[in-house]
Amino acid sequence: MLEKLVESLIKSPIVKKGDYNYFVNPITDGIPLVDSELLQEVAGAVSKYADLNVDKIVCVEAMGIHLATAISLRTDIPFVVVRKRFYGLEGEIAVHQTTGYSEGELYINGIKKGDRVFLVDDVVSTGGTMAAVIKALKHIGADIVDVMAIIEKGEGKEFVENETGIKVHTLVRANVIAGKVTIEAIRQKNSS
């Protein structure tokens, strides 16, 4: 399982953003090409492993959108996009996020107290974005049923769990070692 995802990661080119080794991959960047079979494989794995007894899927712009769309189409669960743009809608919540290579504001709309949500993102590396979104969802009063990043890189997963008390599930753990993407772990049937 996850053969297409693993293959796409191994083939990913590496670019430097300051001291940060950033791999360019269809799931995390939408380039060079998002193959429909890869996206279906990932959506199928999420549907299999995640607790989707929820009211809404929550994703983060931009690279969570295609994931949430594929999962939504597969499960009939609607999704909400945490956006980088301020709309000024009633109840909009601003979220400050800091990553390994950027910082800025995100905005949550369409989530209210008591909503049961599943948060999905493409990658957790430093954990800054995911931790900020989880804290904002808690502030709103949403019930965070499950959280999943497709790819785990670095120590971000542990950071998020320590900062928020919420368990983060992943499908693949990959890191950049000696200028190449190395697969360190692949989600197995009964692993968390």
C-alpha positions in Angstrom: 0.0 0.0 0.0 1.0 3.6 -0.6 3.4 2.6 -3.4 2.6 5.6 -5.6 3.1 8.0 -2.7 6.4 6.4 -1.7 7.6 6.4 -5.4 6.6 10.1 -5.8 8.6 11.0 -2.6 11.7 9.2 -3.7 11.6 11.0 -7.0 11.1 14.4 -5.4 13.7 17.1 -6.1 15.1 19.0 -3.1 15.3 22.8 -3.0 16.9 25.0 -0.2 14.8 27.7 1.5 17.5 29.2 3.7 18.7 26.3 5.9 15.5 24.4 5.3 15.6 21.4 2.9 12.3 21.4 1.0 11.2 18.5 -1.2 9.0 19.3 -4.2 6.2 16.7 -4.5 2.8 16.4 -6.2 1.1 16.0 -2.8 2.9 18.8 -1.0 3.2 21.2 -3.9 1.0 20.2 -6.8 4.0 19.9 -9.1 5.3 18.5 -11.3 2.0 16.8 -11.8 -0.7 15.5 -9.5 -1.5 12.0 -10.9 -5.1 11.0 -10.2 -4.1 7.5 -9.2 -1.7 9.0 -6.6 -4.5 11.2 -5.2 -6.9 8.3 -5.2 -4.4 6.1 -3.3 -3.9 8.8 -0.7 -7.6 9.5 -0.3 -8.3 5.8 0.0 -5.6 5.4 2.7 -7.0 8.5 4.6 -10.5 7.0 4.4 -9.2 3.7 5.7 -7.1 5.0 8.6 -8.8 8.2 9.8 -11.8 8.5 12.1 -14.2 10.2 9.7 -17.2 10.1 12.0 -17.3 13.9 11.6 -19.4 16.8 10.4 -16.7 18.6 8.4 -13.2 18.0 7.0 -10.9 21.0 7.6 -7.8 21.6 5.4 -5.3 24.4 5.1 -4.8 26.4 1.9 -3.3 25.6 -0.6 -2.0 22.1 -0.6 -4.7 20.7 1.7 -7.5 21.6 -0.8 -6.9 18.8 -3.3 -6.7 16.3 -0.4 -9.9 17.5 1.2 -11.6 17.5 -2.1 -10.7 13.9 -2.9 -11.6 12.7 0.6 -14.9 14.7 0.5 -15.8 13.1 -2.9 -15.0 9.7 -1.5 -17.0 10.1 1.8 -19.7 12.8 1.1 -18.3 14.8 4.0 -18.2 18.6 3.3 -15.0 20.5 3.8 -13.8 23.9 5.0 -10.6 25.6 3.8 -8.5 27.5 6.3 -7.5 30.4 4.0 -4.6 32.8 3.7 -7.1 35.6 2.8 -9.1 37.8 5.2 -12.8 37.9 4.2 -14.3 39.7 7.2 -17.2 37.3 7.5 -19.0 37.0 10.8 -17.2 34.6 13.1 -14.0 34.6 11.1 -11.0 33.6 13.3 -7.4 34.8 12.5 -4.6 32.3 13.1 -1.0 33.3 13.2 1.2 30.5 11.7 5.0 30.1 11.7 6.7 27.5 9.6 10.3 26.6 8.9 10.4 29.0 6.0 7.6 31.5 6.4 5.1 33.2 8.7 1.7 34.8 8.2 -2.0 34.9 9.0 -4.6 32.2 8.2 -8.4 32.6 8.6 -11.0 30.1 9.6 -14.6 30.4 8.5 -17.4 27.9 8.6 -16.6 26.2 11.8 -18.7 26.6 14.9 -18.7 25.3 18.5 -19.6 21.7 18.7 -18.7 20.8 15.0 -17.0 17.5 14.8 -14.0 17.9 12.5 -11.2 16.0 10.8 -8.1 18.1 10.1 -6.0 17.0 7.1 -2.9 18.6 5.7 -0.3 17.6 3.2 2.8 17.6 5.4 3.8 18.2 9.0 7.4 19.3 9.2 8.0 22.1 11.8 4.4 21.8 13.0 3.8 25.5 13.2 0.8 25.7 10.9 -0.9 22.5 12.2 -0.4 23.5 15.9 -1.8 27.0 15.2 -4.9 25.7 13.4 -5.6 23.1 16.1 -5.4 25.7 18.8 -7.8 27.9 16.9 -10.2 25.1 16.4 -10.1 24.4 20.1 -10.7 28.1 20.8 -13.8 28.0 18.6 -15.0 24.9 20.5 -14.8 22.4 17.7 -14.5 18.8 18.6 -11.3 17.6 16.9 -12.0 14.0 16.2 -8.9 13.2 14.2 -5.8 14.9 12.6 -3.7 13.5 9.8 -0.8 14.8 7.8 -0.1 12.7 4.7 3.6 13.1 5.1 5.6 13.5 8.2 9.0 15.3 8.0 11.3 16.4 10.8 10.0 16.8 14.4 6.8 18.6 13.6 4.5 15.8 14.6 5.9 15.6 18.1 5.8 19.4 18.3 2.1 19.5 17.5 1.3 16.7 19.9 3.2 18.4 22.7 1.8 21.9 22.0 -1.9 20.8 21.6 -2.3 17.4 23.3 -3.8 16.1 20.0 -2.5 12.9 18.4 -1.4 13.4 14.8 -1.5 10.5 12.4 0.6 10.2 9.2 0.8 7.9 6.3 4.5 8.2 5.5 7.5 9.5 7.4 10.2 10.9 5.0 13.2 13.1 5.5 15.9 14.7 3.4 19.2 12.9 4.0 22.4 13.5 2.0 20.3 15.6 -0.5 17.7 12.9 -1.2 14.3 12.0 0.2 14.5 8.9 2.4 11.4 7.0 3.5 11.7 6.2 7.2 8.3 4.7 7.9 5.1 3.7 6.0 1.8 3.5 7.8 0.8 -0.2 8.3 -2.6 -1.6 8.8 -2.8 -1.4 12.6 -0.2 1.3 13.4 -1.0 4.8 14.6 
